[in-house]
Amino acid sequence: MATDASSRTPKLVWLITGTSSGFGKRFAISAIRKGDAVIATSRTLQSLQDLPTLALAALSSSSDSTSSTDSIIDISTHLHLMELDVNWDTSAIHETVKKALDIYGRVDVLVNNAGWAFKNVVEDVGSAEFKTQFQTNFFGLIDVTNAVLPQMRQRRSGTVVMMGSRSSWTAELPVTALYAASKAAVRVYTETLATELAPFSVRFLIVEPGAFRTEGIHSARPYQPPQFSESNPDPRPEYAPVGERMVEWYRSIDGNQKGNPDKAVELIVDIVKEEGKAKEKIEETGWPLYLVLGKDGEEGVREKCQKMLKVVDEWGDFVEGLEFEN
């Protein structure tokens, strides 16, 4: 499985969750192409069977475009596939991450990418559905992060990439509360974590992408009808128009998203590695805790910030004088 008899020593070791498709798969391929080692995980090994072939194809393409012998990489030493389901209990996740750490003796970059979107009208779901959504997008992410952080902290080196979403800034969109809330939790959690780990030189990057054209992003039903809700099996006809409108909206954008996920991942990898244009930008502005991707992502963040500032400006004088006088 090598592109040549020779191979480079991996520069960085990446542990990436959710690499069977979407951003996760692209992270794995990009990091390998740049000479790094990747521990690619997914809920099943079967879903990762095409990843070595895709990585080899990417390496061959890179080799064709350069005559440098530094581009020669042995795929067998740079890619390891592992089964890791973030819905497992904490002990199982920690045990699996320990095995991952034993492969190269360290993890330099953790990418918390695994996730999915449960869409439904809020009144038609209950805490059970929110717990299901949060288990994958938030609680599982915490377990993976906690399993990786000790060795980063001890080495005083490491980068953790958290895949957030523009949705956490645009939660006014119907049927997005479960997903948006889980991604908002990821952002707030990471803000505190970044402060606590800063003395140990562990960096965090909260990626907030807008709409990007990744395969299978809307393969699940965009609007989960009430009859499939564990908490509320009785349909609510009052919300039928909302569900129908959102179904049509998601269908209309699927495959037409303007965001190019390949370009986005290349940019993120360059930031993590401080290479290319990212190196100069980081030297100029410092490390970015947040990275908002896509024009629609930028618009979503700006609109929410402007909305909050408007409220503060309009109501600021009204809520003054609430402190103790002495």
Secondary structure, 3 states (H helix, E strand, C coil): CECCCCCCCCCCEEEECCCCCHHHHHHHHHHHHCCCEEEEEECCCHHHCCHHHHHHHHHHHHHHCCCCHHHCCEHHHHEEEEECCCCCCHHHHHHHHHHHHHHHCCCCEEEECCCCCCCCCHHHCCHHHHHHHHHHHHHHHHHHHHHHHHHHHHHCCEEEEEECCHHHCCCCCCCCHHHHHHHHHHHHHHHHHHHHHHHHCEEEEEEEECCECCCCCCCCCCCCCHHHCCCCCCCCHHHHHHHHHHHHHHHHHCCCCCECHHHHHHHHHHHHHCCHHHHHHHHHHCCCCEEEECHHHHHHHHHHHHHHHHHHHHHCCCCCCCCCCC
